Amino acid sequence: MEEILAFISQFDGAQDVFLNGCCYWFAHILQTRFGGEILYEPSDGHFVTRIDGELYDIRGNVTGEYGQQQLIYWANYAEVDPSHYKRLVRDCVLKEGD
């Protein structure tokens, strides 16, 4: 956990970017660097990464904030809500939306 938090701290100053439109990409960075899985929280429209049972985003460990939320595995989201998945890919992953 300390290694993850130390890594996240290197992005100090980028919170606004990764909390407003690029949270998928920070989740992807964390998954690439530390493993784990990307999860989507539909009511906030926010992506987090679960690593060793803890949830992380640009703010650090957000398990307390998102641990009780209805999180959906991003890898399965296309099956959960296909039309919303397509919009998320367009807007958050490919960044092609308005």
VEXBA-472743 format. One record per atom (N, C-alpha, C): residue in three letters; x negated, z, y negated. Coordinates in nm, 3 decimals, always signed. Last residue first. Example, Ala and Ser with C-alpha at 12.3 -4.5 7.8 and 13.67 -1.06 7.14 Angstrom:
REM residues 2
R code    east      up   north
R  ser  -1.285  +0.708  +0.225
R  ser  -1.367  +0.714  +0.106
R  ser  -1.290  +0.787  -0.003
R  ala  -1.319  +0.780  +0.569
R  ala  -1.230  +0.780  +0.450
R  ala  -1.320  +0.780  +0.330
END
This chain:
REM residues 98
R code    east      up   north
R  asp  +1.821  -2.690  -1.512
R  asp  +1.821  -2.693  -1.660
R  asp  +1.756  -2.572  -1.714
R  gly  +1.598  -2.719  -1.226
R  gly  +1.724  -2.692  -1.296
R  gly  +1.708  -2.694  -1.446
R  glu  +1.362  -2.737  -1.095
R  glu  +1.417  -2.862  -1.146
R  glu  +1.545  -2.840  -1.226
R  lys  +1.203  -2.560  -0.943
R  lys  +1.210  -2.548  -1.089
R  lys  +1.257  -2.678  -1.153
R  leu  +1.183  -2.526  -0.673
R  leu  +1.132  -2.652  -0.728
R  leu  +1.130  -2.653  -0.881
R  val  +1.280  -2.254  -0.673
R  val  +1.164  -2.297  -0.596
R  val  +1.103  -2.422  -0.658
R  cys  +1.494  -2.229  -0.855
R  cys  +1.391  -2.124  -0.845
R  cys  +1.265  -2.169  -0.773
R  asp  +1.660  -2.463  -0.852
R  asp  +1.633  -2.389  -0.976
R  asp  +1.514  -2.294  -0.969
R  arg  +1.658  -2.569  -0.586
R  arg  +1.645  -2.656  -0.704
R  arg  +1.596  -2.578  -0.826
R  val  +1.695  -2.337  -0.435
R  val  +1.577  -2.421  -0.412
R  val  +1.553  -2.508  -0.535
R  leu  +1.942  -2.254  -0.538
R  leu  +1.823  -2.169  -0.553
R  leu  +1.694  -2.249  -0.533
R  arg  +2.106  -2.466  -0.457
R  arg  +2.087  -2.440  -0.600
R  arg  +1.963  -2.354  -0.624
R  lys  +2.088  -2.436  -0.178
R  lys  +2.042  -2.561  -0.241
R  lys  +2.017  -2.541  -0.390
R  tyr  +2.204  -2.181  -0.150
R  tyr  +2.066  -2.202  -0.109
R  tyr  +2.010  -2.328  -0.177
R  his  +2.466  -2.240  -0.221
R  his  +2.387  -2.155  -0.308
R  his  +2.238  -2.170  -0.277
R  ser  +2.534  -2.398  +0.003
R  ser  +2.539  -2.456  -0.132
R  ser  +2.459  -2.372  -0.231
R  pro  +2.492  -2.221  +0.232
R  pro  +2.420  -2.348  +0.214
R  pro  +2.421  -2.404  +0.072
R  asp  +2.459  -1.919  +0.303
R  asp  +2.532  -1.983  +0.194
R  asp  +2.462  -2.114  +0.158
R  val  +2.339  -1.875  +0.557
R  val  +2.432  -1.778  +0.498
R  val  +2.520  -1.844  +0.393
R  glu  +2.159  -2.076  +0.607
R  glu  +2.272  -2.060  +0.699
R  glu  +2.379  -1.968  +0.642
R  ala  +1.977  -2.038  +0.405
R  ala  +2.044  -2.169  +0.414
R  ala  +2.165  -2.162  +0.506
R  tyr  +1.866  -1.787  +0.463
R  tyr  +1.967  -1.800  +0.358
R  tyr  +2.041  -1.933  +0.362
R  asn  +1.664  -1.729  +0.636
R  asn  +1.797  -1.751  +0.693
R  asn  +1.903  -1.787  +0.589
R  ala  +1.442  -1.686  +0.480
R  ala  +1.429  -1.784  +0.588
R  ala  +1.564  -1.818  +0.649
R  trp  +1.522  -1.470  +0.325
R  trp  +1.519  -1.603  +0.265
R  trp  +1.513  -1.712  +0.372
R  tyr  +1.736  -1.225  +0.436
R  tyr  +1.611  -1.294  +0.466
R  tyr  +1.618  -1.435  +0.409
R  ile  +1.894  -1.033  +0.195
R  ile  +1.910  -1.140  +0.293
R  ile  +1.773  -1.206  +0.313
R  leu  +2.008  -0.705  +0.120
R  leu  +1.904  -0.807  +0.112
R  leu  +1.922  -0.907  +0.225
R  gln  +2.194  -0.503  -0.036
R  gln  +2.220  -0.601  +0.067
R  gln  +2.119  -0.715  +0.052
R  gln  +2.005  -0.204  -0.115
R  gln  +2.081  -0.324  -0.149
R  gln  +2.100  -0.414  -0.027
R  gln  +1.836  +0.003  -0.073
R  gln  +1.975  +0.022  -0.029
R  gln  +2.062  -0.100  -0.057
R  gly  +1.595  -0.087  -0.181
R  gly  +1.601  -0.046  -0.041
R  gly  +1.741  -0.028  +0.014
R  tyr  +1.563  -0.140  -0.449
R  tyr  +1.627  -0.242  -0.366
R  tyr  +1.646  -0.202  -0.220
R  glu  +1.452  +0.094  -0.565
R  glu  +1.553  +0.016  -0.637
R  glu  +1.631  -0.077  -0.546
R  gly  +1.269  +0.187  -0.379
R  gly  +1.371  +0.278  -0.432
R  gly  +1.484  +0.205  -0.501
R  thr  +1.102  -0.037  -0.350
R  thr  +1.186  +0.006  -0.238
R  thr  +1.298  +0.098  -0.286
R  val  +0.923  -0.152  -0.516
R  val  +1.061  -0.142  -0.565
R  val  +1.157  -0.102  -0.452
R  asn  +0.600  -0.136  -0.611
R  asn  +0.688  -0.096  -0.502
R  asn  +0.827  -0.071  -0.558
R  gly  +0.568  -0.374  -0.875
R  gly  +0.506  -0.287  -0.775
R  gly  +0.602  -0.258  -0.662
R  arg  +0.671  -0.561  -1.038
R  arg  +0.667  -0.425  -1.091
R  arg  +0.597  -0.328  -0.996
R  ile  +0.683  -0.795  -0.892
R  ile  +0.581  -0.786  -0.997
R  ile  +0.568  -0.645  -1.054
R  asp  +0.776  -0.635  -0.584
R  asp  +0.784  -0.748  -0.676
R  asp  +0.677  -0.726  -0.783
R  tyr  +0.836  -0.510  -0.253
R  tyr  +0.750  -0.529  -0.370
R  tyr  +0.796  -0.648  -0.453
R  leu  +0.926  -0.267  -0.013
R  leu  +0.966  -0.383  -0.093
R  leu  +0.883  -0.389  -0.220
R  glu  +0.807  -0.180  +0.316
R  glu  +0.823  -0.150  +0.173
R  glu  +0.854  -0.279  +0.098
R  gly  +0.750  -0.259  +0.576
R  gly  +0.868  -0.177  +0.552
R  gly  +0.894  -0.140  +0.407
R  asp  +0.525  -0.429  +0.551
R  asp  +0.515  -0.301  +0.622
R  asp  +0.628  -0.206  +0.586
R  ile  +0.681  -0.583  +0.293
R  ile  +0.550  -0.574  +0.359
R  ile  +0.541  -0.435  +0.421
R  arg  +0.909  -0.793  +0.156
R  arg  +0.896  -0.674  +0.240
R  arg  +0.764  -0.684  +0.315
R  thr  +0.951  -0.904  -0.170
R  thr  +0.878  -0.924  -0.046
R  thr  +0.872  -0.791  +0.029
R  val  +1.232  -1.042  -0.351
R  val  +1.131  -0.940  -0.328
R  val  +1.062  -0.972  -0.196
R  phe  +1.428  -1.209  -0.593
R  phe  +1.349  -1.217  -0.471
R  phe  +1.248  -1.103  -0.468
R  his  +1.758  -1.186  -0.725
R  his  +1.617  -1.152  -0.733
R  his  +1.551  -1.160  -0.596
R  gly  +2.026  -1.161  -0.807
R  gly  +1.962  -1.292  -0.804
R  gly  +1.810  -1.278  -0.808
R  asp  +2.170  -0.933  -0.795
R  asp  +2.074  -0.943  -0.906
R  asp  +2.014  -1.083  -0.915
R  ser  +2.319  -1.005  -0.570
R  ser  +2.389  -0.957  -0.690
R  ser  +2.299  -0.959  -0.812
R  pro  +2.134  -1.100  -0.367
R  pro  +2.225  -1.191  -0.436
R  pro  +2.292  -1.136  -0.561
R  glu  +1.812  -1.083  -0.303
R  glu  +1.918  -0.989  -0.336
R  glu  +2.018  -1.064  -0.423
R  tyr  +1.611  -1.203  -0.042
R  tyr  +1.687  -1.235  -0.163
R  tyr  +1.797  -1.133  -0.181
R  leu  +1.274  -1.176  +0.079
R  leu  +1.415  -1.140  +0.086
R  leu  +1.482  -1.173  -0.048
R  ile  +1.001  -1.276  +0.269
R  ile  +1.071  -1.289  +0.141
R  ile  +1.218  -1.260  +0.166
R  glu  +0.785  -1.067  +0.458
R  glu  +0.894  -1.164  +0.450
R  glu  +0.959  -1.160  +0.313
R  gly  +0.436  -1.041  +0.557
R  gly  +0.569  -0.990  +0.526
R  gly  +0.672  -1.101  +0.517
R  gly  +0.128  -1.117  +0.394
R  gly  +0.223  -1.134  +0.504
R  gly  +0.358  -1.079  +0.462
R  phe  -0.037  -1.105  +0.173
R  phe  -0.025  -0.986  +0.256
R  phe  +0.065  -1.002  +0.379
R  arg  -0.049  -1.364  +0.052
R  arg  -0.165  -1.275  +0.048
R  arg  -0.158  -1.163  +0.152
R  thr  +0.205  -1.476  +0.095
R  thr  +0.085  -1.551  +0.132
R  thr  -0.036  -1.458  +0.144
R  gln  +0.369  -1.277  -0.015
R  gln  +0.379  -1.311  +0.128
R  gln  +0.254  -1.385  +0.175
R  leu  +0.288  -1.284  -0.284
R  leu  +0.269  -1.163  -0.205
R  leu  +0.274  -1.193  -0.055
R  ile  +0.367  -1.549  -0.349
R  ile  +0.227  -1.506  -0.364
R  ile  +0.200  -1.384  -0.277
R  his  +0.644  -1.525  -0.306
R  his  +0.564  -1.618  -0.225
R  his  +0.415  -1.582  -0.232
R  ala  +0.711  -1.351  -0.510
R  ala  +0.736  -1.311  -0.370
R  ala  +0.653  -1.398  -0.276
R  phe  +0.647  -1.516  -0.722
R  phe  +0.567  -1.395  -0.701
R  phe  +0.588  -1.342  -0.560
R  trp  +0.840  -1.714  -0.684
R  trp  +0.699  -1.750  -0.672
R  trp  +0.610  -1.627  -0.660
R  tyr  +1.080  -1.579  -0.729
R  tyr  +1.054  -1.638  -0.598
R  tyr  +0.904  -1.661  -0.581
R  cys  +1.057  -1.515  -0.998
R  cys  +1.043  -1.407  -0.900
R  cys  +1.022  -1.462  -0.759
R  cys  +1.082  -1.674  -1.222
R  cys  +0.976  -1.707  -1.126
R  cys  +0.955  -1.599  -1.021
R  gly  +1.292  -1.583  -1.385
R  gly  +1.288  -1.722  -1.342
R  gly  +1.182  -1.758  -1.239
R  asn  +1.184  -1.320  -1.482
R  asn  +1.283  -1.407  -1.547
R  asn  +1.261  -1.552  -1.509
R  leu  +0.980  -1.188  -1.368
R  leu  +1.112  -1.123  -1.360
R  leu  +1.222  -1.213  -1.416
R  phe  +0.755  -1.336  -1.416
R  phe  +0.793  -1.315  -1.276
R  phe  +0.922  -1.235  -1.258
R  val  +0.745  -1.331  -1.699
R  val  +0.755  -1.458  -1.627
R  val  +0.811  -1.435  -1.486
R  asp  +0.717  -1.055  -1.750
R  asp  +0.830  -1.130  -1.805
R  asp  +0.852  -1.261  -1.728
R  gln  +0.471  -0.986  -1.626
R  gln  +0.599  -0.937  -1.576
R  gln  +0.717  -1.019  -1.624
R  ala  +0.217  -1.044  -1.699
R  ala  +0.297  -1.157  -1.649
R  ala  +0.436  -1.112  -1.600
R  gly  +0.085  -0.817  -1.763
R  gly  +0.110  -0.912  -1.871
R  gly  +0.196  -1.029  -1.829
R  asp  -0.086  -0.792  -1.462
R  asp  -0.039  -0.722  -1.580
R  asp  -0.026  -0.822  -1.695
R  phe  -0.180  -0.880  -1.226
R  phe  -0.085  -0.968  -1.294
R  phe  -0.023  -0.900  -1.416
R  gln  -0.322  -0.681  -1.111
R  gln  -0.400  -0.790  -1.170
R  gln  -0.311  -0.890  -1.246
R  ser  -0.138  -0.523  -0.984
R  ser  -0.183  -0.481  -1.117
R  ser  -0.265  -0.589  -1.186
R  ile  -0.120  -0.640  -0.731
R  ile  -0.012  -0.662  -0.828
R  ile  -0.058  -0.628  -0.969
R  phe  -0.355  -0.531  -0.616
R  phe  -0.340  -0.676  -0.633
R  phe  -0.236  -0.705  -0.740
R  ala  -0.286  -0.261  -0.613
R  ala  -0.404  -0.304  -0.689
R  ala  -0.398  -0.454  -0.716
R  leu  -0.070  -0.270  -0.437
R  leu  -0.048  -0.230  -0.576
R  leu  -0.166  -0.270  -0.665
R  ile  -0.206  -0.345  -0.203
R  ile  -0.099  -0.430  -0.257
R  ile  -0.078  -0.398  -0.405
R  glu  -0.377  -0.130  -0.165
R  glu  -0.433  -0.264  -0.181
R  glu  -0.331  -0.358  -0.245
R  glu  -0.194  +0.077  -0.128
R  glu  -0.283  +0.080  -0.243
R  glu  -0.343  -0.058  -0.271
R  met  -0.083  +0.000  +0.119
R  met  +0.000  +0.000  +0.000
R  met  -0.087  +0.000  -0.126
END
